[in-house]
Amino acid sequence: MSVALVAFSAGCGASDGGASGDHVTITLSGPNQWNNSSDSFGKAWDKLIAGFEAAEPNITVKTTVLPANSWTDTLSTQLSAGTAPNLVFQQAPHKPDQVVALDKYLQEPNPYIPENKHWIDNFNSAHFGTGNERSLDANGHYTYVPFNLTSLGIYRNDTLLKKAGVTSDISTFDDLMNACTKIKAAGFTPMAMDSGANAADWTFWSLGSMLLRKYAGKVNVFDSAGNPGTARQVTQKGLAKAVLTGELSATSTPEVKDMLKLTKQLYDTCATPNWSGVAAGSAGDEFSGGKAGFIFSTSFYSSWLDGVGFKYSTMPFPTVTTSDSEYADGSVAQFGASDGGTSYMVSATTKGSELAASIKFLQYVTSAKGGQAWLDATGAIPSTLDAKTPATAAGLLRGKWSETPPIKFFTKAPKAKSGQNVYEGYLIGSKSLDAQAEQMETDSMAGWKEVATASGWTDDWAK
């Protein structure tokens, strides 16, 4: 996240404490995105750490793997209490003053990249950095750096699909429902789905990229700095204003209820029976074990599939047509490669030599010198220009799916519900469609009000 605090040559590799011989230990905590281990992010991560410690012998990096069902609460509590580790997974709920603003560091050289003058220049600006408003927090600051980009997609077990008689192309939502029905009839799980929130969010947002597109021009009223204007994608401030003024509403914007209905249809038709009772994280094992036809996952899920005994491929989320929703207008699904993969912040309590060491670790990972082998092993998409995209990730970047839509969704869970499956009641049948929409509206109002307050916006609609 930050740049070197002292200028040095990439070749010399001396740490901040190197001149004095002092040893520095920095800590990093986050959820495990690559396997089900409670101890390690995997062999590729361990090699990455070893490579950094070899380059910087006076710095030790200690990694803590946090449980998938509690990491958000753990890190948010630690950030609030001032007890957070030095490096914190970026998606942890936090206030701007709980992390280090990295703007000035990103303007300094990354010593692990030859002839680099500004660290930020090596990032793919289509997804992070200069000109990309999504990279900034609500106050217009950089507060994290991405180790990789992530792209989502639906993985297909082509061997299983053939056994189930699914031989035609799957390009529409209706095609997917028909395929799931055939797979279920053949005795397999159509789509591996655990009790976590990710797949529900990804489904809902993919639907939103099509059905909500028509509203983007109306609510795109702020530039990336928060001033009146427009941005490439609707900013947080634009979405907050739209929700808090009622321009967009989970109860009165009709597309939202159709998005909920289609999400439930996918779960009812394709997901594991009684999916809410399946342990978080088990979906990946079900698909890699050859028991499911599909799984919705990220680009680095391919690292789970090394050596599997079946052929697999990937595809974008299918297109919603007028046979699925009266609000469909022919738009295809978009998600876009984004910097929401493995991204880390520096906690505000990190000072002195620990801050310098934390910055150096972030620089090392976001260089081909340090990060390429890890990207190759995990199938992750590089966030930087000097690294290459692994072949296993290339299929998730094709067509419009690889482009970020101007608007995916506008609902916002309050901090207390971060990481939860906010659609769960409706998906398992314990809450009606109207009740679910009303709950989402209440949550969105509260969530965006929190953002407005934390961001210090003084506009009348934000008060």
Secondary structure as GFF3:
##gff-version 3
##sequence-region A 1 463
A	DSSP	beta_strand	24	31	.	.	.	ID=ss1
A	DSSP	alpha_helix	43	55	.	.	.	ID=ss2
A	DSSP	beta_strand	59	66	.	.	.	ID=ss3
A	DSSP	alpha_helix	71	81	.	.	.	ID=ss4
A	DSSP	beta_strand	87	89	.	.	.	ID=ss5
A	DSSP	three_ten_helix	96	98	.	.	.	ID=ss6
A	DSSP	alpha_helix	103	106	.	.	.	ID=ss7
A	DSSP	three_ten_helix	119	122	.	.	.	ID=ss8
A	DSSP	three_ten_helix	133	135	.	.	.	ID=ss9
A	DSSP	beta_strand	145	146	.	.	.	ID=ss10
A	DSSP	beta_strand	148	149	.	.	.	ID=ss11
A	DSSP	beta_strand	152	157	.	.	.	ID=ss12
A	DSSP	alpha_helix	158	163	.	.	.	ID=ss13
A	DSSP	alpha_helix	173	185	.	.	.	ID=ss14
A	DSSP	beta_strand	189	192	.	.	.	ID=ss15
A	DSSP	alpha_helix	198	211	.	.	.	ID=ss16
A	DSSP	three_ten_helix	213	215	.	.	.	ID=ss17
A	DSSP	alpha_helix	216	219	.	.	.	ID=ss18
A	DSSP	alpha_helix	236	244	.	.	.	ID=ss19
A	DSSP	alpha_helix	254	270	.	.	.	ID=ss20
A	DSSP	three_ten_helix	275	277	.	.	.	ID=ss21
A	DSSP	alpha_helix	282	288	.	.	.	ID=ss22
A	DSSP	beta_strand	292	298	.	.	.	ID=ss23
A	DSSP	three_ten_helix	299	305	.	.	.	ID=ss24
A	DSSP	beta_strand	312	315	.	.	.	ID=ss25
A	DSSP	beta_strand	343	346	.	.	.	ID=ss26
A	DSSP	alpha_helix	352	365	.	.	.	ID=ss27
A	DSSP	alpha_helix	368	378	.	.	.	ID=ss28
A	DSSP	beta_strand	381	382	.	.	.	ID=ss29
A	DSSP	three_ten_helix	391	397	.	.	.	ID=ss30
A	DSSP	three_ten_helix	399	402	.	.	.	ID=ss31
A	DSSP	three_ten_helix	415	417	.	.	.	ID=ss32
A	DSSP	alpha_helix	424	427	.	.	.	ID=ss33
A	DSSP	alpha_helix	433	455	.	.	.	ID=ss34
A	DSSP	three_ten_helix	460	462	.	.	.	ID=ss35
###
